[in-house]
C-alpha cells in the first residue's frame, strides 16, 4: 500500500512538473533617459507586460543610453547583445530607410496596424535586419521648430533661416537642409541642453511634447506652426530571441504592444495639451506660417523625407519595391487636405 501510494505521489509530481513552464525573460534597453515622457511610456508598457505575463514572460530593463549608447542600441539588439530596444527608427535609418514612411506619416499606429502598414514594416525589419518589429509606440505626435529669438519671414511668408544655429539630427535633416537650406549642427538629445546654454545652437526641431522634461524651454521662447512629421518610436526584438519564445509569451507581448499603441496615442495627446498650456503660461509665443508658405512647408517636409527614403532604398537589396505601398499605407491624402 505504502509503495503504491508513494508511486502515485511521484507520478503525480512528475506530471505537475511536466506541465509547469519556466518563466521566460527578455532583456531590454531604451534610447532616452528615464525622465523623458517617451521613456516613461515604454516603461509603462513593460509594467503591463510584466503584470500580464507573470509566470510566463518578463521584461528585464537594463537601462537607457548609460547602459548602451543610444546609437549603438539597434546594432546591439540585432547582434543579440540585448533582446529588446525601444528607439526611434531614425537611429538605424541607414540600414532601414523604410522607417521614413513613418516619419512622414499623418496616421497613427492604430490606423497603420489596421491597414497593414505595421505588418509590412515588421516584414521589412525581419528581412533586412533580423528584427521583430513589435509595435509603433507614441504615434500621433508631430514636430515643431522651436527658437530662442523671434522667427523672421520673407516677403512671401516663408521662414528665413539665414544665421540660425539650428540643431539637426537624422529625423529631419533632409527637410531642414534640402528645403529650408539650413546649415545644421548635429547633436544627440543629451547634448542639446548644454548647447543651448552655451549658445552653440539657438533653434531645434522637437516633438510637441517633452520640451519641459528636457528643460529646453529655459532657452527656447518661440514655437513655429504648423507642426510636421510623426514620431517613429518603436520596439524591436532580436528575431532569434523572438522565435525562441513560447507561443503564449509571444501572444502576451504582441497583445500588450497593440493595446499600448492605442493607449499611448491618447496619453501623449493629453500630455501635449498639458505641455502647451504650461508653456503658454510661462510665456512661450507661437508664430505661424500661413497660406501658400504653410502649404509648401508641409509638403516639403514630407516630400524631401520620402525622396531620401527612395534614394537610400534604391541602393539596397530589394530596391524601391515597397516604396509605393509604404507611401500608400502611411499617408492619407484625404486627411491632409
C-alpha positions as CSV (number, residue, x, y, z in Angstrom):
1,X,0.0,0.0,0.0
2,X,2.8,2.4,1.0
3,X,4.8,1.6,-2.1
4,X,1.7,2.1,-4.3
5,X,0.9,5.4,-2.6
6,X,4.5,6.6,-3.0
7,X,4.5,5.6,-6.6
8,X,1.2,7.5,-7.2
9,X,2.6,10.6,-5.5
10,X,5.8,10.5,-7.5
11,X,3.9,10.1,-10.8
12,X,1.6,13.0,-9.9
13,X,4.6,15.2,-9.0
14,X,6.2,14.3,-12.3
15,X,3.0,15.1,-14.2
16,X,2.7,18.5,-12.5
17,X,6.3,19.3,-13.0
18,X,6.0,18.5,-16.7
19,X,3.1,20.9,-17.0
20,X,5.0,23.8,-15.3
21,X,7.0,26.1,-17.6
22,X,9.9,28.2,-16.6
23,X,9.2,31.9,-16.8
24,X,10.9,33.4,-19.8
25,X,12.8,36.7,-19.7
26,X,13.7,39.3,-22.3
27,X,16.4,41.9,-21.6
28,X,15.7,45.5,-22.8
29,X,17.2,49.0,-23.1
30,X,15.7,52.3,-24.1
31,X,17.2,55.1,-26.2
32,X,16.4,58.1,-23.9
33,X,16.8,58.9,-20.2
34,X,14.1,57.7,-17.8
35,X,13.0,61.3,-17.2
36,X,11.7,61.8,-20.7
37,X,8.0,61.2,-21.4
38,X,8.7,58.7,-24.2
39,X,10.8,56.5,-21.9
40,X,8.1,56.7,-19.3
41,X,5.6,55.4,-21.9
42,X,7.9,52.5,-22.7
43,X,8.3,51.6,-19.1
44,X,4.5,51.6,-18.7
45,X,4.4,49.1,-21.5
46,X,7.0,47.0,-19.6
47,X,4.8,47.2,-16.5
48,X,1.8,46.0,-18.4
49,X,3.7,43.0,-19.9
50,X,5.2,42.0,-16.5
51,X,1.8,42.1,-14.9
52,X,0.0,40.2,-17.6
53,X,3.0,37.8,-18.2
54,X,3.6,36.8,-14.6
55,X,4.8,33.2,-14.7
56,X,5.1,33.3,-18.5
57,X,7.2,36.2,-19.7
58,X,9.0,39.2,-18.1
59,X,10.9,42.1,-19.5
60,X,14.1,42.9,-17.6
61,X,15.0,46.6,-18.3
62,X,18.8,47.1,-18.1
63,X,18.7,50.9,-18.5
64,X,19.0,53.5,-21.2
65,X,21.8,55.2,-23.0
66,X,24.1,54.9,-20.0
67,X,23.9,51.1,-20.4
68,X,24.3,51.0,-24.2
69,X,24.8,54.2,-26.3
70,X,21.6,55.3,-28.0
71,X,23.1,55.0,-31.5
72,X,24.6,51.6,-30.7
73,X,21.4,50.1,-29.4
74,X,20.0,49.0,-32.8
75,X,23.2,47.1,-33.6
76,X,23.1,45.6,-30.1
77,X,19.6,44.1,-30.5
78,X,20.4,42.9,-34.0
79,X,23.6,41.1,-32.7
80,X,21.8,39.6,-29.7
81,X,23.7,41.6,-27.0
82,X,20.3,42.7,-25.7
83,X,16.9,41.2,-26.7
84,X,14.7,44.3,-27.0
85,X,15.2,48.0,-27.7
86,X,12.8,51.0,-27.6
87,X,14.2,53.5,-30.1
88,X,13.4,55.8,-33.0
89,X,13.6,54.1,-36.4
90,X,15.8,57.1,-37.5
91,X,18.6,55.8,-35.3
92,X,19.0,52.9,-37.8
93,X,17.7,54.6,-40.9
94,X,20.8,53.8,-42.9
95,X,20.0,50.1,-42.6
96,X,16.3,50.5,-42.9
97,X,15.3,53.7,-44.8
98,X,11.7,52.5,-45.0
99,X,11.3,54.0,-41.5
100,X,10.9,57.3,-43.3
101,X,7.4,56.2,-44.2
102,X,6.6,56.6,-40.5
103,X,8.4,59.9,-40.1
104,X,6.4,61.4,-43.0
105,X,3.2,59.8,-41.9
106,X,0.0,61.6,-40.9
107,X,-1.6,58.5,-39.5
108,X,-1.3,56.8,-36.1
109,X,-0.2,53.3,-35.2
110,X,-3.8,52.4,-34.6
111,X,-4.6,53.1,-38.3
112,X,-1.5,51.5,-39.7
113,X,-2.0,48.4,-37.6
114,X,-5.4,48.1,-39.1
115,X,-4.5,48.8,-42.7
116,X,-1.4,46.5,-42.9
117,X,1.3,49.2,-42.7
118,X,2.7,47.9,-39.4
119,X,2.7,44.4,-40.7
120,X,4.7,45.5,-43.8
121,X,7.2,47.4,-41.6
122,X,7.6,44.2,-39.4
123,X,8.2,42.1,-42.5
124,X,10.9,44.6,-43.7
125,X,12.6,44.6,-40.3
126,X,12.8,40.8,-40.3
127,X,14.1,40.6,-43.9
128,X,16.7,43.4,-43.6
129,X,17.8,43.3,-40.0
130,X,16.7,40.1,-38.4
131,X,14.4,42.0,-36.1
132,X,10.8,41.6,-35.0
133,X,9.0,45.0,-35.1
134,X,6.7,44.6,-32.1
135,X,5.0,47.9,-32.1
136,X,4.9,51.6,-33.1
137,X,4.5,53.4,-29.8
138,X,3.7,57.0,-29.1
139,X,2.5,57.9,-32.5
140,X,0.1,60.8,-33.3
141,X,2.5,63.4,-32.0
142,X,4.3,65.7,-34.5
143,X,7.3,68.0,-34.5
144,X,7.7,71.8,-34.3
145,X,10.6,74.1,-34.8
146,X,11.5,75.9,-31.6
147,X,13.7,79.0,-31.5
148,X,15.3,81.3,-29.0
149,X,14.7,84.5,-31.0
150,X,11.6,85.6,-32.8
151,X,11.5,84.0,-36.3
152,X,11.6,86.1,-39.4
153,X,9.8,85.6,-42.7
154,X,10.5,86.8,-46.2
155,X,8.1,88.8,-48.4
156,X,6.3,85.6,-49.5
157,X,5.8,84.5,-45.9
158,X,8.5,81.8,-46.0
159,X,10.6,81.1,-42.9
160,X,14.1,82.6,-43.1
161,X,16.9,80.5,-41.6
162,X,20.0,82.5,-42.5
163,X,22.1,82.9,-39.5
164,X,20.1,80.4,-37.5
165,X,22.2,78.0,-35.5
166,X,19.8,75.0,-36.0
167,X,20.3,71.7,-34.2
168,X,19.6,68.8,-36.5
169,X,19.5,65.1,-36.5
170,X,18.6,62.2,-38.8
171,X,14.9,62.7,-38.4
172,X,14.6,66.0,-40.1
173,X,17.9,66.9,-41.7
174,X,16.5,66.2,-45.3
175,X,13.8,68.8,-44.7
176,X,16.0,71.3,-42.9
177,X,18.8,71.1,-45.4
178,X,17.2,70.4,-48.7
179,X,14.2,72.6,-48.3
180,X,14.9,75.2,-45.7
181,X,18.5,75.5,-46.8
182,X,19.7,75.5,-43.2
183,X,23.2,74.7,-42.0
184,X,22.5,72.2,-39.2
185,X,24.6,71.2,-36.2
186,X,24.0,67.5,-35.5
187,X,23.7,66.8,-31.8
188,X,22.3,63.9,-29.8
189,X,19.4,64.7,-27.5
190,X,21.5,64.5,-24.3
191,X,23.8,67.3,-25.5
192,X,21.2,69.8,-26.6
193,X,20.6,71.5,-23.2
194,X,24.3,72.4,-22.8
195,X,24.5,73.5,-26.4
196,X,21.5,75.9,-25.9
197,X,23.0,77.1,-22.6
198,X,26.4,77.9,-24.3
199,X,24.8,79.4,-27.4
200,X,26.1,76.7,-29.7
201,X,22.6,76.3,-31.1
202,X,19.6,78.7,-30.9
203,X,16.9,76.6,-32.5
204,X,15.9,72.9,-32.8
205,X,13.2,70.7,-34.1
206,X,11.5,68.6,-31.4
207,X,8.2,66.9,-30.8
208,X,5.2,68.7,-29.4
209,X,5.9,67.1,-26.0
210,X,9.0,66.7,-23.8
211,X,10.5,70.2,-24.1
212,X,9.7,70.8,-20.4
213,X,11.0,67.4,-19.4
214,X,14.3,68.2,-21.1
215,X,14.3,71.8,-19.7
216,X,15.0,73.2,-23.1
217,X,12.2,75.7,-22.5
218,X,14.7,77.6,-20.3
219,X,16.2,78.9,-23.5
220,X,13.6,78.5,-26.3
221,X,10.9,81.1,-26.5
222,X,9.0,80.6,-29.8
223,X,7.1,77.7,-31.3
224,X,6.7,77.7,-35.1
225,X,3.5,76.3,-36.5
226,X,2.4,74.2,-38.3
227,X,3.9,71.0,-36.9
228,X,5.2,68.4,-39.3
229,X,6.3,64.7,-39.3
230,X,5.4,62.0,-36.8
231,X,7.4,60.3,-34.1
232,X,8.8,56.9,-35.2
233,X,9.5,55.3,-31.9
234,X,9.1,51.6,-31.8
235,X,10.0,48.4,-30.0
236,X,12.3,46.0,-31.9
237,X,13.2,42.5,-30.7
238,X,16.0,40.2,-31.8
239,X,14.4,37.7,-34.2
240,X,16.2,34.6,-32.8
241,X,15.1,35.5,-29.3
242,X,11.5,36.2,-30.5
243,X,11.4,32.8,-32.3
244,X,12.7,31.0,-29.2
245,X,9.7,32.3,-27.1
246,X,6.7,30.1,-26.4
247,X,3.5,30.9,-28.3
248,X,2.0,32.1,-25.0
249,X,4.8,34.5,-24.4
250,X,4.7,35.9,-27.9
251,X,0.9,36.4,-27.7
252,X,1.2,38.3,-24.4
253,X,3.9,40.6,-25.8
254,X,2.1,41.2,-29.1
255,X,-1.3,41.8,-27.4
256,X,0.1,44.2,-24.9
257,X,2.0,46.1,-27.6
258,X,-1.1,46.5,-29.7
259,X,-3.0,47.8,-26.7
260,X,-0.2,50.2,-25.8
261,X,-0.2,51.6,-29.4
262,X,-3.7,52.7,-28.7
263,X,-3.2,53.8,-25.1
264,X,-0.1,55.8,-25.9
265,X,-1.9,57.8,-28.6
266,X,-4.4,59.0,-26.1
267,X,-1.9,59.6,-23.3
268,X,0.6,61.6,-25.3
269,X,-2.1,63.8,-26.9
270,X,-3.3,64.7,-23.4
271,X,0.3,65.3,-22.4
272,X,0.8,67.6,-25.5
273,X,-2.2,69.7,-24.4
274,X,-0.9,70.0,-20.9
275,X,2.6,70.9,-22.1
276,X,1.3,73.5,-24.5
277,X,-0.8,75.1,-21.7
278,X,2.2,75.1,-19.3
279,X,4.5,76.6,-22.0
280,X,1.9,79.3,-22.9
281,X,1.5,80.2,-19.3
282,X,5.3,80.6,-19.0
283,X,5.4,83.0,-21.9
284,X,6.1,80.7,-24.9
285,X,5.0,82.6,-28.1
286,X,3.5,80.9,-31.1
287,X,4.1,82.1,-34.7
288,X,2.6,80.5,-37.8
289,X,3.2,80.2,-41.4
290,X,0.1,80.9,-43.5
291,X,-1.4,80.3,-46.9
292,X,1.0,79.1,-49.7
293,X,4.0,79.3,-47.4
294,X,2.4,77.0,-45.0
295,X,1.3,74.5,-47.7
296,X,4.8,74.5,-49.2
297,X,6.4,74.0,-45.8
298,X,4.3,70.9,-45.0
299,X,4.6,69.5,-48.5
300,X,8.4,69.9,-48.4
301,X,8.7,68.1,-45.0
302,X,7.0,65.1,-46.5
303,X,8.5,65.1,-50.0
304,X,12.1,65.7,-49.0
305,X,11.9,62.9,-46.5
306,X,10.3,60.5,-48.9
307,X,12.9,61.5,-51.5
308,X,15.6,60.5,-49.0
309,X,13.8,57.2,-48.3
310,X,13.6,56.3,-52.0
311,X,17.2,57.2,-52.7
312,X,18.6,55.1,-49.9
313,X,16.2,52.2,-50.7
314,X,17.4,52.2,-54.3
315,X,20.9,51.3,-53.2
316,X,19.9,48.3,-51.1
317,X,18.8,44.7,-51.8
318,X,15.1,44.8,-52.8
319,X,15.5,48.3,-54.1
320,X,12.3,50.5,-54.1
321,X,9.9,47.6,-54.4
322,X,8.0,48.5,-51.3
323,X,8.1,52.3,-51.8
324,X,4.7,52.9,-53.3
325,X,3.0,50.6,-50.9
326,X,4.6,52.2,-47.9
327,X,3.6,55.7,-49.0
328,X,0.0,54.4,-49.5
329,X,-0.2,52.7,-46.1
330,X,1.4,55.5,-44.1
331,X,-0.1,58.6,-45.6
332,X,-3.8,59.6,-46.0
333,X,-4.0,62.2,-48.8
334,X,-7.6,63.0,-47.9
335,X,-6.7,63.7,-44.3
336,X,-4.0,66.1,-45.5
337,X,-6.5,68.3,-47.4
